[in-house]
């Protein structure tokens, strides 16, 4: 079994974060009401950085049009006119958590976690060394409106995937950069 340990960055994005699959439940408490970006490691700030929808909107945004969400078997689950947000690579670059040595990128994984602990995983190389990275969006708007209660206010979409549903993380709570042990 491969040993995984947390390395440079833990990005927590949450605001009223209930389950990625269920509707919000106010009884779920404070873990679903904060929006913080926590950075750790030698070359990263020691103080947490708060990111909410307003902070995301202040970053360079991207809008992807004609989005189809498909399930793991390829069934069309939903069609969306547009998704607007920030590329995940932009957030990672802004965090100053880039590997200092090129070889280190081969040992990194990015883990996106929802309020109910649903997870999607990306390799560092996939995000920064392929076209797939251009389609991984930390979104705050769908069809020109704030994301609704069933998905947000912040969600992650992996729109370059053939099947876009399995790595669609509703109620995005945290993004962590993990170093994979040799």
C-alpha positions as a Python dict, from the first residue, in 0.01 Angstrom:
ca = {
    (1, 'X'): (0, 0, 0),
    (2, 'X'): (138, 338, -99),
    (3, 'X'): (198, 568, 194),
    (4, 'X'): (64, 920, 143),
    (5, 'X'): (154, 1217, 361),
    (6, 'X'): (39, 1573, 349),
    (7, 'X'): (301, 1804, 203),
    (8, 'X'): (284, 2163, 95),
    (9, 'X'): (-72, 2285, 95),
    (10, 'X'): (-409, 2212, 238),
    (11, 'X'): (-668, 2429, 71),
    (12, 'X'): (-995, 2437, 254),
    (13, 'X'): (-1284, 2582, 63),
    (14, 'X'): (-1610, 2559, 248),
    (15, 'X'): (-1908, 2777, 297),
    (16, 'X'): (-2219, 2612, 427),
    (17, 'X'): (-2069, 2280, 323),
    (18, 'X'): (-2302, 1986, 357),
    (19, 'X'): (-2282, 1663, 167),
    (20, 'X'): (-2165, 1649, -192),
    (21, 'X'): (-2467, 1431, -261),
    (22, 'X'): (-2731, 1555, -17),
    (23, 'X'): (-2899, 1884, 58),
    (24, 'X'): (-2750, 2101, 335),
    (25, 'X'): (-2836, 2026, 692),
    (26, 'X'): (-2786, 2316, 937),
    (27, 'X'): (-2734, 2060, 1214),
    (28, 'X'): (-2404, 1963, 1049),
    (29, 'X'): (-2246, 2259, 1226),
    (30, 'X'): (-1938, 2477, 1182),
    (31, 'X'): (-1740, 2245, 955),
    (32, 'X'): (-1983, 2343, 682),
    (33, 'X'): (-1973, 2719, 740),
    (34, 'X'): (-1606, 2820, 707),
    (35, 'X'): (-1405, 2908, 397),
    (36, 'X'): (-1034, 2894, 463),
    (37, 'X'): (-724, 2819, 263),
    (38, 'X'): (-458, 2662, 484),
    (39, 'X'): (-104, 2653, 349),
    (40, 'X'): (185, 2461, 502),
    (41, 'X'): (540, 2371, 404),
    (42, 'X'): (879, 2537, 381),
    (43, 'X'): (798, 2789, 105),
    (44, 'X'): (438, 2873, 193),
    (45, 'X'): (283, 3126, 430),
    (46, 'X'): (217, 3010, 784),
    (47, 'X'): (-107, 3209, 824),
    (48, 'X'): (-432, 3072, 683),
    (49, 'X'): (-574, 3256, 384),
    (50, 'X'): (-952, 3291, 368),
    (51, 'X'): (-1113, 3223, 32),
    (52, 'X'): (-1485, 3270, -15),
    (53, 'X'): (-1680, 3333, -333),
    (54, 'X'): (-1586, 3702, -331),
    (55, 'X'): (-1215, 3614, -303),
    (56, 'X'): (-1247, 3362, -587),
    (57, 'X'): (-1418, 3626, -804),
    (58, 'X'): (-1119, 3857, -751),
    (59, 'X'): (-891, 3602, -922),
    (60, 'X'): (-865, 3551, -1299),
    (61, 'X'): (-1177, 3363, -1404),
    (62, 'X'): (-1270, 3127, -1684),
    (63, 'X'): (-1609, 3042, -1829),
    (64, 'X'): (-1663, 2712, -2004),
    (65, 'X'): (-1975, 2680, -2218),
    (66, 'X'): (-2191, 2385, -2326),
    (67, 'X'): (-2107, 2158, -2034),
    (68, 'X'): (-2241, 1804, -2011),
    (69, 'X'): (-2214, 1615, -1683),
    (70, 'X'): (-2198, 1241, -1746),
    (71, 'X'): (-2199, 958, -1495),
    (72, 'X'): (-1940, 681, -1465),
    (73, 'X'): (-2130, 469, -1719),
    (74, 'X'): (-2147, 758, -1967),
    (75, 'X'): (-2514, 848, -1907),
    (76, 'X'): (-2592, 1219, -1942),
    (77, 'X'): (-2685, 1345, -1596),
    (78, 'X'): (-2716, 1717, -1668),
    (79, 'X'): (-2654, 1984, -1930),
    (80, 'X'): (-2529, 2327, -1827),
    (81, 'X'): (-2498, 2636, -2047),
    (82, 'X'): (-2189, 2770, -1864),
    (83, 'X'): (-1964, 2717, -1562),
    (84, 'X'): (-1758, 3010, -1428),
    (85, 'X'): (-1479, 2993, -1177),
    (86, 'X'): (-1104, 2979, -1127),
    (87, 'X'): (-874, 2716, -1272),
    (88, 'X'): (-743, 2486, -1000),
    (89, 'X'): (-393, 2547, -1138),
    (90, 'X'): (-438, 2921, -1078),
    (91, 'X'): (-524, 2858, -712),
    (92, 'X'): (-224, 2629, -669),
    (93, 'X'): (6, 2886, -833),
    (94, 'X'): (-132, 3165, -613),
    (95, 'X'): (-67, 2951, -306),
    (96, 'X'): (307, 2955, -382),
    (97, 'X'): (309, 2579, -333),
    (98, 'X'): (474, 2494, -665),
    (99, 'X'): (746, 2229, -645),
    (100, 'X'): (1093, 2382, -635),
    (101, 'X'): (1246, 2087, -823),
    (102, 'X'): (1088, 1954, -1146),
    (103, 'X'): (1116, 1594, -1027),
    (104, 'X'): (906, 1673, -718),
    (105, 'X'): (598, 1734, -933),
    (106, 'X'): (601, 1366, -1029),
    (107, 'X'): (544, 1276, -664),
    (108, 'X'): (245, 1504, -597),
    (109, 'X'): (-129, 1445, -599),
    (110, 'X'): (-408, 1698, -550),
    (111, 'X'): (-706, 1580, -348),
    (112, 'X'): (-1039, 1769, -367),
    (113, 'X'): (-1280, 1687, -83),
    (114, 'X'): (-1651, 1766, -36),
    (115, 'X'): (-1835, 1826, 291),
    (116, 'X'): (-1937, 1458, 301),
    (117, 'X'): (-1578, 1346, 228),
    (118, 'X'): (-1650, 1258, -136),
    (119, 'X'): (-1313, 1295, -311),
    (120, 'X'): (-1158, 1349, -651),
    (121, 'X'): (-785, 1302, -715),
    (122, 'X'): (-560, 1465, -974),
    (123, 'X'): (-191, 1416, -1040),
    (124, 'X'): (31, 1724, -1046),
    (125, 'X'): (145, 1631, -1397),
    (126, 'X'): (-215, 1596, -1516),
    (127, 'X'): (-293, 1950, -1399),
    (128, 'X'): (25, 2129, -1506),
    (129, 'X'): (157, 1916, -1793),
    (130, 'X'): (-154, 1832, -1996),
    (131, 'X'): (-460, 2002, -2142),
    (132, 'X'): (-671, 1840, -1868),
    (133, 'X'): (-558, 2106, -1621),
    (134, 'X'): (-733, 2376, -1826),
    (135, 'X'): (-1070, 2213, -1758),
    (136, 'X'): (-1044, 2168, -1379),
    (137, 'X'): (-1246, 2458, -1242),
    (138, 'X'): (-1322, 2569, -887),
    (139, 'X'): (-1661, 2714, -976),
    (140, 'X'): (-1883, 2975, -813),
    (141, 'X'): (-2138, 3032, -1093),
    (142, 'X'): (-2350, 2807, -1312),
    (143, 'X'): (-2536, 2963, -1605),
    (144, 'X'): (-2435, 3313, -1490),
    (145, 'X'): (-2586, 3274, -1140),
    (146, 'X'): (-2435, 3178, -803),
    (147, 'X'): (-2425, 2802, -760),
    (148, 'X'): (-2745, 2679, -597),
    (149, 'X'): (-2793, 2509, -265),
    (150, 'X'): (-2774, 2165, -426),
    (151, 'X'): (-2408, 2212, -528),
    (152, 'X'): (-2240, 2500, -363),
    (153, 'X'): (-2160, 2777, -314),
    (154, 'X'): (-1827, 2638, -439),
    (155, 'X'): (-1793, 2325, -651),
    (156, 'X'): (-1518, 2160, -852),
    (157, 'X'): (-1569, 2050, -1212),
    (158, 'X'): (-1325, 1841, -1416),
    (159, 'X'): (-1460, 1933, -1757),
    (160, 'X'): (-1184, 1779, -1969),
    (161, 'X'): (-1273, 1430, -1844),
    (162, 'X'): (-1458, 1198, -2082),
    (163, 'X'): (-1700, 1125, -1796),
    (164, 'X'): (-1730, 1450, -1604),
    (165, 'X'): (-1947, 1331, -1315),
    (166, 'X'): (-1709, 1113, -1112),
    (167, 'X'): (-1472, 1405, -1040),
    (168, 'X'): (-1745, 1667, -995),
    (169, 'X'): (-1718, 1768, -628),
    (170, 'X'): (-2023, 1950, -494),
    (171, 'X'): (-1989, 2153, -175),
    (172, 'X'): (-1611, 2172, -214),
    (173, 'X'): (-1456, 2189, 132),
    (174, 'X'): (-1086, 2129, 92),
    (175, 'X'): (-811, 2091, -165),
    (176, 'X'): (-491, 1931, -45),
    (177, 'X'): (-157, 1884, -211),
    (178, 'X'): (-19, 1546, -106),
    (179, 'X'): (330, 1412, -154),
    (180, 'X'): (333, 1045, -247),
    (181, 'X'): (598, 847, -62),
    (182, 'X'): (847, 656, -281),
}
